[in-house]
Amino acid sequence: MPPFKIMKEPHKGKHIVVTRYVATAGGVSIKIEHNVPSVAGKELQWVQTVSSNAGFSIDCKMETRVDPFGHGDPAVYKVSLPAVPGLCKADDLLPFYWTADDLANGYGPELSDNPTLPAPATGRSWSQFVTALTEVTGRNVLHLVAIAWGFERMANGTVSVAAIRTPSTSEMRNHFQALRRMYPDYNYT
């Protein structure tokens, strides 16, 4: 797949590239890598939001939410967010895909995800993701480049994978709104 390039300095010309994107029995498997160098005093982090008509989006009463956020496995969904009370929980109090423990245990610098949905009784279930590589300085989260991707699962169990593309203005607006709602102590640009 072609790379998605960063368009602004100081990383203009660097990119992210999807190195795996395949349908699975219940969803999709994706891996995204980047060639952005580390800069002293700044941290590279992945930020991902998901919009869906099924699963955690219904249970958490949020069509668009920062990923990961849900319920079930207490090893993942263990922290209540002050800004979003209710059944669903996050993996930590940070808006980033990987936790500090994940990074210390060898996850990153790439992003790997394997989302699934059960087959619906009728019609289709869908999940659409916006994944961004960001540069973080303190509480400031600068989006360098983002992609949109996702899948749908039909009642007969088949999975259709969406094209990977640049997110629309509306998708980025929803992405930023979810980040600001769930993690209001950060500034997102």
N, C-alpha and C positions, 0 to 999 in steps of 0.2 A: 504494500500500500504506500501511496506517496506520503511524504512527511507533511505535517501542519506546522508552518513556520511562524516564529515570533516576529511581529512586525515593528516593534519599537525597541529603542536602545534601553538598557545596555546590552541586551541579548539578541538584538536584531539579527536574523539569519539562522539562529539556532532553532531547534525544532523538537517536536514530539513525533513519534511514529508508532503505529499499531503493528506489533510483530506477531500477534495471534488474535484471531477473531473468527470463531467457529461456533456453529450451532451445536448444542448438546441435547441430550434426551429431554431436558426440561427447561432449557434456556439458552444461554450463550456463555462462552469463555473468551475473555479478552486480556491482552497484555499490552501495556503502553510503556514505551521507553523514551528517554530524552537524552540530549547531548548538551544540556545547559551546565556550565561550570558552577561550582560553589563560589560564593563571594563572602569574604569575612564579614561577620555581623549579620548575615542574612541566611535564611534557611529555605531550602526548596521543599515544598509540600504539595501533595495532591489534595484537591478538594472535589468532591463528587456529590451531585444531587440526583435524585431519581423522582420522576413523575410516573404515576401508575394508576390504573383503575382497579387494582386488586391488592391483596395481601396486606402488607404493613401500611400502605397508604390509606386503606379503609380503616384498619384497626387503630391507627394513630390519628385518624381524622385530618390528614394532610395529603392533598394530592401530590404536592411537591415537598420533599423533605431531604435533609442532608443525610448522606449515607456514610456510615451505618447508623440506623435508628430503627428500633423495632422492639420485639419482645420474644421471649422463648429462652434461648441458650443464655444462662446467667454468666457464662464466661465472656460473652460478647456484649449483651445488653444489660449493663450493670449500673449505669449512672443516670439518675434522674436529672433532667435539665431544668434549672430554675425557670426559664422562659417558656417551657413547654411541659406543664404537668400532665399526668395521666398514666395510662397503662405502659406506653412505650418509653424506652430508655436508649441512651447512647452508650458507646464504648468508653468514652471519657468526656471531659469538659472542654475539649478542643474541636474546632470545626474541620479537622483534617482526616483524611481517609485512614492513614496509618497512625496508631498511637505511638507514644514514646517507647513502650514495651515492644510493640511490633518492630519498630526500627532497630531496637537493641537486639532483637532476636532474628535479624537477617532479612526482614521484609524491606522492600524498597531497594534502590531508588526508583525502580519501575512500579507501575500499578498493575496488579493482577486482580481480576474479579471473575466470579462464576455465578451470576445471579440465575435463579430459576423461579418459575411459577407453576403451581399445579394447573392441570387442564381444567377450564371452567365447565360447569354443567352444560351451558349453552353459550354461543357466541365466541368472543375472544377476550383474553386478558392481555394487557400490554404493559411494558415498562420502558420508559425512555430516560436515558442518562445524559447529564452534562458533566464531563470530567475536565478539570482544568489543572494545569501545572501552575503553581503560584510561588512567588517569592515573598517570604515573611520576614518582616522587621518588627520585632516587638508584637504589637497588636494590629499592625497594618499588613493586610493580605493583598498583594498585587497580583492580579491574574495576568499571566504571561501569554497563554494560549489555551484554547478550549476546543473540545470536540463533542459532538452529539452522536449517540449510538443507542441501540436497544433491540428489543425483540417483541414478538407477540406469540401467544400460545393459544391455539384453537381448541375447541371442545373435543375434537378427535385426537388431541395430543400433539399434533404437529407444531413445529416451531418455525417461525419466519424471522430472519435476522434483518434488521434495518440497515440501510447504508450508513457508513460513517461519514460525517460531514461537519462543517462549521455550524455551530448553533445559531438559530435565528435570534433576532432582537428580543422577541417575546420569550424564548427559552432562556436567554441570559437574564432577562428581567425576573423571571420566576426563580432562577438559580440564586440571584442576589437577594431576592425577597426571602427565600427559605433560609439562607445564611444569616441574614439580619434578624429574622424572627427567632431562630433557634440559638444563635450565638451572638447576641447583641453587643457584647463587650469588644468585638473586633470591628475594624474598618476594612471595607472591601472595595477595591477598585479594579 
